[in-house]
Amino acid sequence: MTVPNAFPEIEPILSTTMADVVEEKLRTYFRDKGFSPGDALPKEVELAEALQVSRNVVREALSRLRMLGMIETKKRRGMILAEPDVLSGLERLLDPQLLGKGVMKQLFELRLVLEIGMGDLLFLRRKETDLQILQQIVEDELKAASHAERVECDIRFHSTLYRMTGNETLRRFQKLLVPMFQYIIENEAGPDGQTAVGAVSHAGLLAILRHGDPTSFREAMKKHLDPHFLFL
Amino acid sequence: MTVPNAFPEIEPILSTTMADVVEEKLRTYFRDKGFSPGDALPKEVELAEALQVSRNVVREALSRLRMLGMIETKKRRGMILAEPDVLSGLERLLDPQLLGKGVMKQLFELRLVLEIGMGDLLFLRRKETDLQILQQIVEDELKAASHAERVECDIRFHSTLYRMTGNETLRRFQKLLVPMFQYIIENEAGPDGQTAVGAVSHAGLLAILRHGDPTSFREAMKKHLDPHFLFL
Protein backbone atom coordinates (compact mmCIF):
# COMPACT_ATOMS: atom_id res chain seq x y z
CA MET A 1 0.00 0.00 0.00
CA THR A 2 1.27 3.42 -0.93
CA VAL A 3 0.56 6.17 1.57
CA PRO A 4 -0.55 9.40 -0.14
CA ASN A 5 2.25 11.91 -0.02
CA ALA A 6 1.16 14.95 2.01
CA PHE A 7 4.25 16.93 0.97
CA PRO A 8 4.33 16.59 -2.81
CA GLU A 9 7.61 18.47 -3.09
CA ILE A 10 9.41 15.97 -0.88
CA GLU A 11 10.16 12.72 -2.67
CA PRO A 12 9.40 9.65 -0.57
CA ILE A 13 12.43 7.88 0.86
CA LEU A 14 12.52 4.40 -0.63
CA SER A 15 14.68 1.55 0.49
CA THR A 16 17.65 1.78 -1.87
CA THR A 17 19.49 -1.28 -3.14
CA MET A 18 22.92 -1.46 -4.76
CA ALA A 19 21.19 -2.01 -8.10
CA ASP A 20 19.30 1.28 -7.63
CA VAL A 21 22.54 3.12 -6.94
CA VAL A 22 24.40 1.55 -9.87
CA GLU A 23 21.48 2.04 -12.25
CA GLU A 24 21.46 5.74 -11.39
CA LYS A 25 25.27 5.89 -11.70
CA LEU A 26 25.13 4.28 -15.13
CA ARG A 27 22.52 6.71 -16.38
CA THR A 28 24.54 9.65 -15.07
CA TYR A 29 27.72 8.18 -16.56
CA PHE A 30 26.18 7.83 -20.03
CA ARG A 31 24.77 11.35 -19.82
CA ASP A 32 27.97 12.98 -18.57
CA LYS A 33 30.11 11.18 -21.13
CA GLY A 34 27.80 12.51 -23.84
CA PHE A 35 26.69 9.16 -25.25
CA SER A 36 23.93 9.45 -27.87
CA PRO A 37 21.55 6.79 -29.20
CA GLY A 38 23.50 4.53 -31.57
CA ASP A 39 26.83 4.91 -29.73
CA ALA A 40 28.67 1.75 -28.65
CA LEU A 41 28.92 1.47 -24.85
CA PRO A 42 31.81 0.15 -22.75
CA LYS A 43 31.68 -3.54 -21.87
CA GLU A 44 30.12 -4.76 -18.64
CA VAL A 45 33.53 -5.45 -17.11
CA GLU A 46 34.77 -1.96 -18.06
CA LEU A 47 31.70 -0.34 -16.55
CA ALA A 48 32.18 -2.34 -13.35
CA GLU A 49 35.75 -1.05 -13.18
CA ALA A 50 34.83 2.57 -13.98
CA LEU A 51 32.11 2.61 -11.30
CA GLN A 52 34.12 0.48 -8.83
CA VAL A 53 31.33 -2.03 -8.30
CA SER A 54 30.90 -5.76 -8.90
CA ARG A 55 30.02 -7.14 -12.32
CA ASN A 56 26.89 -8.80 -10.92
CA VAL A 57 25.34 -5.54 -9.85
CA VAL A 58 26.31 -3.89 -13.16
CA ARG A 59 24.59 -6.74 -14.99
CA GLU A 60 21.48 -6.23 -12.87
CA ALA A 61 21.44 -2.49 -13.54
CA LEU A 62 22.07 -2.96 -17.27
CA SER A 63 19.17 -5.42 -17.36
CA ARG A 64 16.90 -2.67 -16.03
CA LEU A 65 18.04 -0.24 -18.71
CA ARG A 66 17.59 -2.96 -21.33
CA MET A 67 14.02 -3.41 -20.11
CA LEU A 68 13.36 0.28 -20.73
CA GLY A 69 14.84 -0.03 -24.22
CA MET A 70 17.65 2.33 -23.25
CA ILE A 71 20.35 -0.14 -24.27
CA GLU A 72 20.41 -2.85 -26.91
CA THR A 73 22.87 -5.60 -27.73
CA LYS A 74 23.84 -5.81 -31.39
CA LYS A 75 25.66 -8.65 -33.12
CA ARG A 76 29.32 -7.78 -33.56
CA ARG A 77 28.88 -4.23 -32.13
CA GLY A 78 28.08 -5.22 -28.55
CA MET A 79 25.99 -2.94 -26.36
CA ILE A 80 24.75 0.33 -27.78
CA LEU A 81 22.75 3.18 -26.30
CA ALA A 82 19.28 3.24 -27.89
CA GLU A 83 16.40 5.67 -28.10
CA PRO A 84 14.11 4.20 -25.45
CA ASP A 85 10.41 3.67 -25.85
CA VAL A 86 8.87 6.33 -23.58
CA LEU A 87 5.91 4.11 -22.82
CA SER A 88 7.83 0.90 -22.04
CA GLY A 89 7.72 1.34 -18.26
CA LEU A 90 4.11 2.45 -18.26
CA GLU A 91 3.13 -0.54 -20.35
CA ARG A 92 4.17 -2.87 -17.54
CA LEU A 93 2.46 -0.88 -14.82
CA LEU A 94 -0.99 -0.24 -16.23
CA ASP A 95 -2.53 -3.27 -14.59
CA PRO A 96 -5.84 -2.78 -12.79
CA GLN A 97 -4.87 -5.58 -10.39
CA LEU A 98 -1.85 -3.58 -9.22
CA LEU A 99 -3.00 0.02 -9.24
CA GLY A 100 -5.13 1.50 -6.48
CA LYS A 101 -8.48 3.15 -7.18
CA GLY A 102 -6.94 6.58 -6.56
CA VAL A 103 -4.48 6.27 -9.43
CA MET A 104 -7.07 4.62 -11.67
CA LYS A 105 -9.36 7.60 -11.12
CA GLN A 106 -6.53 9.99 -11.95
CA LEU A 107 -5.86 8.13 -15.19
CA PHE A 108 -9.55 8.26 -16.06
CA GLU A 109 -9.58 12.03 -15.48
CA LEU A 110 -6.52 12.27 -17.71
CA ARG A 111 -8.51 10.54 -20.44
CA LEU A 112 -11.30 13.12 -20.16
CA VAL A 113 -8.78 15.98 -20.31
CA LEU A 114 -7.09 14.48 -23.40
CA GLU A 115 -10.29 13.92 -25.36
CA ILE A 116 -11.62 17.42 -24.68
CA GLY A 117 -8.24 18.93 -25.51
CA MET A 118 -7.49 16.99 -28.70
CA GLY A 119 -9.77 18.99 -31.00
CA ASP A 120 -7.04 21.15 -32.50
CA LEU A 121 -4.89 18.18 -33.51
CA LEU A 122 -7.95 16.46 -35.00
CA PHE A 123 -8.84 19.40 -37.25
CA LEU A 124 -5.20 19.86 -38.20
CA ARG A 125 -4.91 16.24 -39.38
CA ARG A 126 -8.34 14.77 -40.13
CA LYS A 127 -8.53 12.73 -43.33
CA GLU A 128 -11.60 11.80 -45.34
CA THR A 129 -10.75 8.08 -45.04
CA ASP A 130 -10.78 8.34 -41.23
CA LEU A 131 -14.09 10.21 -41.24
CA GLN A 132 -15.50 7.32 -43.28
CA ILE A 133 -14.20 4.85 -40.69
CA LEU A 134 -15.97 6.85 -37.97
CA GLN A 135 -19.13 6.83 -40.11
CA GLN A 136 -18.97 3.03 -40.32
CA ILE A 137 -18.58 2.76 -36.53
CA VAL A 138 -21.61 5.01 -36.00
CA GLU A 139 -23.65 2.73 -38.31
CA ASP A 140 -22.39 -0.42 -36.57
CA GLU A 141 -23.37 1.10 -33.24
CA LEU A 142 -26.95 1.67 -34.45
CA LYS A 143 -27.17 -2.02 -35.37
CA ALA A 144 -25.49 -3.21 -32.13
CA ALA A 145 -27.69 -5.82 -30.48
CA SER A 146 -26.10 -5.98 -27.03
CA HIS A 147 -24.50 -3.76 -24.40
CA ALA A 148 -21.16 -5.48 -25.09
CA GLU A 149 -21.40 -4.61 -28.79
CA ARG A 150 -22.18 -0.99 -27.99
CA VAL A 151 -19.18 -0.81 -25.62
CA GLU A 152 -17.00 -2.24 -28.39
CA CYS A 153 -18.22 0.43 -30.85
CA ASP A 154 -17.58 3.10 -28.22
CA ILE A 155 -13.97 1.92 -27.77
CA ARG A 156 -13.45 1.75 -31.56
CA PHE A 157 -14.82 5.28 -32.04
CA HIS A 158 -12.64 6.85 -29.37
CA SER A 159 -9.56 4.83 -30.38
CA THR A 160 -9.97 6.09 -33.94
CA LEU A 161 -10.01 9.68 -32.68
CA TYR A 162 -6.70 9.14 -30.85
CA ARG A 163 -5.18 7.67 -34.00
CA MET A 164 -6.47 10.64 -36.03
CA THR A 165 -4.48 13.07 -33.86
CA GLY A 166 -1.42 11.77 -35.75
CA ASN A 167 0.37 11.61 -32.42
CA GLU A 168 1.71 8.09 -31.97
CA THR A 169 2.55 8.55 -28.26
CA LEU A 170 -1.00 9.73 -27.57
CA ARG A 171 -2.44 6.80 -29.54
CA ARG A 172 -0.35 4.21 -27.72
CA PHE A 173 -1.07 5.78 -24.35
CA GLN A 174 -4.80 5.42 -24.97
CA LYS A 175 -4.34 1.82 -26.12
CA LEU A 176 -2.68 1.08 -22.77
CA LEU A 177 -5.45 2.85 -20.86
CA VAL A 178 -8.45 1.09 -22.43
CA PRO A 179 -8.27 -2.13 -20.35
CA MET A 180 -7.94 -0.03 -17.19
CA PHE A 181 -11.37 1.51 -17.46
CA GLN A 182 -13.56 -1.56 -17.19
CA TYR A 183 -13.93 -0.94 -13.46
CA ILE A 184 -14.97 2.68 -14.07
CA ILE A 185 -17.69 1.60 -16.49
CA GLU A 186 -18.97 -0.95 -13.95
CA ASN A 187 -18.81 1.68 -11.20
CA GLU A 188 -20.90 4.12 -13.19
CA ALA A 189 -23.56 1.64 -14.32
CA GLY A 190 -27.04 1.99 -12.85
CA PRO A 191 -28.99 -0.92 -11.32
CA ASP A 192 -29.95 -2.04 -14.87
CA GLY A 193 -26.26 -2.32 -15.89
CA GLN A 194 -26.66 0.61 -18.32
CA THR A 195 -24.54 3.75 -18.23
CA ALA A 196 -25.80 7.27 -18.84
CA VAL A 197 -25.30 8.73 -22.32
CA GLY A 198 -24.06 12.26 -22.99
CA ALA A 199 -26.14 14.91 -24.77
CA VAL A 200 -23.93 14.62 -27.89
CA SER A 201 -23.67 11.21 -29.56
CA HIS A 202 -20.87 9.76 -31.69
CA ALA A 203 -22.89 10.78 -34.76
CA GLY A 204 -22.95 14.32 -33.37
CA LEU A 205 -19.18 14.35 -32.85
CA LEU A 206 -18.66 13.07 -36.40
CA ALA A 207 -20.88 15.78 -37.87
CA ILE A 208 -18.76 18.38 -36.08
CA LEU A 209 -15.53 16.79 -37.32
CA ARG A 210 -16.94 17.18 -40.85
CA HIS A 211 -18.45 20.64 -40.65
CA GLY A 212 -17.39 22.24 -37.36
CA ASP A 213 -14.20 23.62 -35.83
CA PRO A 214 -12.00 22.86 -32.79
CA THR A 215 -14.11 25.11 -30.53
CA SER A 216 -17.38 23.36 -31.32
CA PHE A 217 -15.63 19.98 -31.07
CA ARG A 218 -14.35 20.74 -27.57
CA GLU A 219 -17.83 21.74 -26.39
CA ALA A 220 -19.45 18.73 -28.02
CA MET A 221 -16.89 16.32 -26.56
CA LYS A 222 -17.44 17.80 -23.10
CA LYS A 223 -21.18 17.18 -23.50
CA HIS A 224 -20.48 13.68 -24.80
CA LEU A 225 -18.36 12.89 -21.73
CA ASP A 226 -20.55 14.79 -19.25
CA PRO A 227 -22.01 11.70 -17.50
CA HIS A 228 -18.46 10.78 -16.41
CA PHE A 229 -17.89 14.19 -14.85
CA LEU A 230 -20.74 13.55 -12.44
CA PHE A 231 -18.58 10.87 -10.81
CA LEU A 232 -15.49 13.06 -10.24
CA MET B 1 17.77 4.39 -33.94
CA THR B 2 14.16 3.29 -33.87
CA VAL B 3 12.58 2.64 -37.25
CA PRO B 4 9.01 3.98 -37.46
CA ASN B 5 6.58 1.10 -37.39
CA ALA B 6 4.55 1.03 -40.61
CA PHE B 7 2.16 -1.58 -39.21
CA PRO B 8 1.14 -0.16 -35.84
CA GLU B 9 -0.92 -3.22 -34.94
CA ILE B 10 2.10 -5.51 -35.28
CA GLU B 11 4.46 -5.22 -32.33
CA PRO B 12 8.12 -4.99 -33.37
CA ILE B 13 10.18 -8.12 -32.75
CA LEU B 14 12.86 -7.21 -30.24
CA SER B 15 15.84 -9.32 -29.34
CA THR B 16 14.60 -11.16 -26.27
CA THR B 17 16.87 -12.13 -23.39
CA MET B 18 16.22 -14.70 -20.65
CA ALA B 19 15.59 -11.81 -18.26
CA ASP B 20 12.83 -10.51 -20.56
CA VAL B 21 11.19 -13.93 -20.62
CA VAL B 22 11.42 -14.44 -16.87
CA GLU B 23 10.26 -10.90 -16.09
CA GLU B 24 7.16 -11.52 -18.20
CA LYS B 25 6.68 -14.95 -16.58
CA LEU B 26 6.89 -13.42 -13.11
CA ARG B 27 4.33 -10.76 -13.91
CA THR B 28 1.98 -13.36 -15.37
CA TYR B 29 2.58 -15.64 -12.36
CA PHE B 30 1.71 -12.90 -9.85
CA ARG B 31 -1.39 -11.97 -11.84
CA ASP B 32 -2.63 -15.54 -12.32
CA LYS B 33 -2.06 -16.43 -8.67
CA GLY B 34 -4.16 -13.41 -7.72
CA PHE B 35 -1.50 -11.55 -5.71
CA SER B 36 -2.57 -8.06 -4.61
CA PRO B 37 -0.47 -5.14 -3.36
CA GLY B 38 0.62 -5.90 0.20
CA ASP B 39 0.75 -9.67 -0.26
CA ALA B 40 3.96 -11.52 0.64
CA LEU B 41 5.62 -13.12 -2.39
CA PRO B 42 7.46 -16.46 -2.62
CA LYS B 43 11.22 -16.35 -2.07
CA GLU B 44 13.65 -15.95 -4.96
CA VAL B 45 14.63 -19.65 -4.72
CA GLU B 46 11.00 -20.74 -4.74
CA LEU B 47 10.23 -18.59 -7.76
CA ALA B 48 13.25 -20.05 -9.56
CA GLU B 49 11.91 -23.51 -8.87
CA ALA B 50 8.32 -22.67 -9.85
CA LEU B 51 9.45 -21.15 -13.16
CA GLN B 52 12.22 -23.73 -13.73
CA VAL B 53 14.92 -21.13 -14.31
CA SER B 54 18.16 -20.19 -12.60
CA ARG B 55 18.22 -18.00 -9.50
CA ASN B 56 20.46 -15.47 -11.24
CA VAL B 57 17.94 -14.69 -13.94
CA VAL B 58 15.12 -14.52 -11.35
CA ARG B 59 17.19 -12.02 -9.39
CA GLU B 60 17.69 -9.95 -12.54
CA ALA B 61 13.97 -10.00 -13.37
CA LEU B 62 12.99 -9.16 -9.76
CA SER B 63 15.40 -6.23 -9.88
CA ARG B 64 13.49 -4.84 -12.85
CA LEU B 65 10.17 -5.13 -11.03
CA ARG B 66 11.75 -3.52 -7.97
CA MET B 67 12.84 -0.60 -10.16
CA LEU B 68 9.23 -0.08 -11.24
CA GLY B 69 8.12 -0.17 -7.60
CA MET B 70 6.12 -3.33 -8.25
CA ILE B 71 7.87 -5.25 -5.47
CA GLU B 72 9.39 -4.09 -2.20
CA THR B 73 11.47 -5.84 0.42
CA LYS B 74 10.24 -5.40 3.99
CA LYS B 75 12.10 -6.20 7.16
CA ARG B 76 10.91 -9.52 8.59
CA ARG B 77 8.17 -9.94 5.90
CA GLY B 78 10.50 -10.41 2.92
CA MET B 79 9.32 -9.48 -0.57
CA ILE B 80 5.84 -8.08 -1.02
CA LEU B 81 3.88 -7.01 -4.07
CA ALA B 82 3.46 -3.23 -4.02
CA GLU B 83 1.31 -0.68 -5.78
CA PRO B 84 3.78 0.59 -8.35
CA ASP B 85 4.36 4.22 -9.20
CA VAL B 86 2.85 4.60 -12.69
CA LEU B 87 5.38 7.26 -13.62
CA SER B 88 8.52 5.46 -12.40
CA GLY B 89 9.51 4.13 -15.83
CA LEU B 90 8.71 7.38 -17.58
CA GLU B 91 10.77 9.31 -15.05
CA ARG B 92 13.91 7.50 -16.23
CA LEU B 93 13.17 7.93 -19.91
CA LEU B 94 12.28 11.59 -20.23
CA ASP B 95 15.78 12.66 -21.08
CA PRO B 96 16.20 15.04 -24.03
CA GLN B 97 19.61 13.49 -24.69
CA LEU B 98 18.03 10.09 -25.30
CA LEU B 99 14.76 10.86 -27.02
CA GLY B 100 14.54 11.72 -30.70
CA LYS B 101 12.96 14.93 -31.96
CA GLY B 102 9.91 12.99 -33.17
CA VAL B 103 8.99 11.79 -29.69
CA MET B 104 9.86 15.16 -28.14
CA LYS B 105 7.44 16.84 -30.55
CA GLN B 106 4.73 14.32 -29.66
CA LEU B 107 5.23 15.03 -25.96
CA PHE B 108 5.01 18.75 -26.62
CA GLU B 109 1.73 18.27 -28.51
CA LEU B 110 0.51 16.23 -25.56
CA ARG B 111 1.21 19.21 -23.34
CA LEU B 112 -0.89 21.49 -25.55
CA VAL B 113 -3.76 18.98 -25.53
CA LEU B 114 -3.62 18.67 -21.72
CA GLU B 115 -3.62 22.41 -21.03
CA ILE B 116 -6.54 23.10 -23.37
CA GLY B 117 -8.46 20.14 -21.97
CA MET B 118 -7.88 20.76 -18.25
CA GLY B 119 -10.45 23.57 -17.87
CA ASP B 120 -13.17 21.40 -16.34
CA LEU B 121 -10.92 20.01 -13.61
CA LEU B 122 -9.67 23.53 -12.84
CA PHE B 123 -13.18 24.93 -12.33
CA LEU B 124 -14.18 21.87 -10.32
CA ARG B 125 -11.28 22.33 -7.89
CA ARG B 126 -9.97 25.92 -7.99
CA LYS B 127 -9.22 27.42 -4.57
CA GLU B 128 -8.90 31.10 -3.65
CA THR B 129 -5.39 30.49 -2.24
CA ASP B 130 -4.26 29.10 -5.61
CA LEU B 131 -5.77 32.03 -7.49
CA GLN B 132 -3.74 34.31 -5.21
CA ILE B 133 -0.59 32.36 -6.05
CA LEU B 134 -1.33 32.84 -9.77
CA GLN B 135 -1.90 36.57 -9.10
CA GLN B 136 1.53 36.81 -7.47
CA ILE B 137 3.16 35.08 -10.47
CA VAL B 138 1.46 37.51 -12.86
CA GLU B 139 2.85 40.41 -10.80
CA ASP B 140 6.34 38.87 -10.67
CA GLU B 141 6.21 38.45 -14.45
CA LEU B 142 5.47 42.16 -14.95
CA LYS B 143 8.57 43.00 -12.89
CA ALA B 144 10.75 40.37 -14.61
CA ALA B 145 13.93 42.00 -15.91
CA SER B 146 15.24 39.30 -18.22
CA HIS B 147 14.05 36.68 -20.66
CA ALA B 148 15.17 33.95 -18.21
CA GLU B 149 13.02 35.46 -15.45
CA ARG B 150 10.01 35.58 -17.75
CA VAL B 151 10.51 31.93 -18.73
CA GLU B 152 10.69 31.05 -15.04
CA CYS B 153 7.39 32.86 -14.36
CA ASP B 154 5.84 31.08 -17.33
CA ILE B 155 6.86 27.67 -15.96
CA ARG B 156 5.59 28.58 -12.47
CA PHE B 157 2.23 29.74 -13.84
CA HIS B 158 1.61 26.61 -15.88
CA SER B 159 2.92 24.28 -13.15
CA THR B 160 0.46 25.88 -10.71
CA LEU B 161 -2.40 25.16 -13.11
CA TYR B 162 -1.43 21.47 -13.26
CA ARG B 163 -1.33 21.33 -9.47
CA MET B 164 -4.75 23.03 -9.30
CA THR B 165 -6.34 20.17 -11.29
CA GLY B 166 -6.00 18.14 -8.09
CA ASN B 167 -4.76 15.26 -10.23
CA GLU B 168 -1.42 14.16 -8.83
CA THR B 169 -0.53 11.98 -11.84
CA LEU B 170 -1.13 14.93 -14.17
CA ARG B 171 0.95 17.23 -11.94
CA ARG B 172 3.88 14.83 -11.78
CA PHE B 173 3.70 14.14 -15.50
CA GLN B 174 4.05 17.86 -16.21
CA LYS B 175 6.95 18.14 -13.76
CA LEU B 176 8.76 15.44 -15.75
CA LEU B 177 8.00 17.16 -19.05
CA VAL B 178 9.24 20.66 -18.17
CA PRO B 179 12.97 19.98 -18.71
CA MET B 180 12.16 18.36 -22.06
CA PHE B 181 10.85 21.51 -23.65
CA GLN B 182 13.93 23.70 -23.57
CA TYR B 183 14.78 22.63 -27.11
CA ILE B 184 11.27 23.52 -28.31
CA ILE B 185 11.56 27.01 -26.85
CA GLU B 186 14.92 27.46 -28.56
CA ASN B 187 13.50 26.11 -31.81
CA GLU B 188 10.64 28.57 -31.78
CA ALA B 189 12.69 31.65 -30.90
CA GLY B 190 13.13 34.30 -33.55
CA PRO B 191 16.52 35.79 -34.50
CA ASP B 192 16.29 38.08 -31.43
CA GLY B 193 15.94 35.06 -29.09
CA GLN B 194 12.36 36.07 -28.25
CA THR B 195 9.34 33.80 -28.68
CA ALA B 196 5.93 34.93 -29.91
CA VAL B 197 3.27 35.61 -27.28
CA GLY B 198 -0.32 34.43 -27.52
CA ALA B 199 -3.30 36.77 -27.74
CA VAL B 200 -4.32 35.91 -24.16
CA SER B 201 -1.80 36.56 -21.37
CA HIS B 202 -1.40 34.86 -18.00
CA ALA B 203 -3.36 37.77 -16.49
CA GLY B 204 -6.14 37.04 -18.99
CA LEU B 205 -6.21 33.35 -18.04
CA LEU B 206 -6.35 34.26 -14.35
CA ALA B 207 -9.28 36.65 -14.90
CA ILE B 208 -11.17 33.80 -16.60
CA LEU B 209 -10.35 31.39 -13.77
CA ARG B 210 -11.91 33.95 -11.42
CA HIS B 211 -14.97 35.00 -13.41
CA GLY B 212 -15.32 32.68 -16.40
CA ASP B 213 -16.22 29.06 -17.04
CA PRO B 214 -14.54 25.96 -18.55
CA THR B 215 -15.66 26.91 -22.07
CA SER B 216 -14.12 30.38 -21.97
CA PHE B 217 -11.01 28.94 -20.31
CA ARG B 218 -10.50 26.41 -23.11
CA GLU B 219 -10.77 29.11 -25.77
CA ALA B 220 -8.47 31.46 -23.87
CA MET B 221 -5.86 28.75 -23.29
CA LYS B 222 -5.94 27.87 -26.99
CA LYS B 223 -5.25 31.54 -27.82
CA HIS B 224 -2.53 31.65 -25.18
CA LEU B 225 -0.81 28.63 -26.73
CA ASP B 226 -1.51 29.61 -30.35
CA PRO B 227 2.08 30.57 -31.24
CA HIS B 228 3.12 26.95 -30.52
CA PHE B 229 0.48 25.57 -32.89
CA LEU B 230 2.15 27.39 -35.77
CA PHE B 231 5.10 25.00 -35.39
CA LEU B 232 3.07 21.76 -35.55
Interface residues (C-beta under 8 A of the other chain):
Chain A: M1 T2 P8 L14 S15 T17 A19 D20 E23 R27 R31 S36 P37 G38 R59 E60 A61 S63 R64 R66 M67 L68 G69 M70 E72 T73 L81 A82 E83 P84 D85 V86 L87 S88 G89 L90 R92 L93 L94 D95 Q97 L98 L99 G100 V103 Q106 L107 E109 L110 L112 V113 L114 E115 I116 G117 M118 G119 D120 L121 L124 T165 N167 E168 T169 L170 R171 P214 T215 R218 E219 K222 F229 L232
Chain B: M1 T2 P8 L14 S15 T17 A19 D20 E23 R27 R31 S36 P37 G38 R59 E60 A61 S63 R64 R66 M67 L68 G69 M70 E72 T73 L81 A82 E83 P84 D85 V86 L87 S88 G89 L90 R92 L93 L94 D95 Q97 L98 L99 G100 V103 Q106 L107 E109 L110 L112 V113 L114 E115 I116 G117 M118 G119 D120 L121 L124 R163 T165 N167 E168 T169 L170 R171 P214 T215 R218 E219 K222 F229 L232
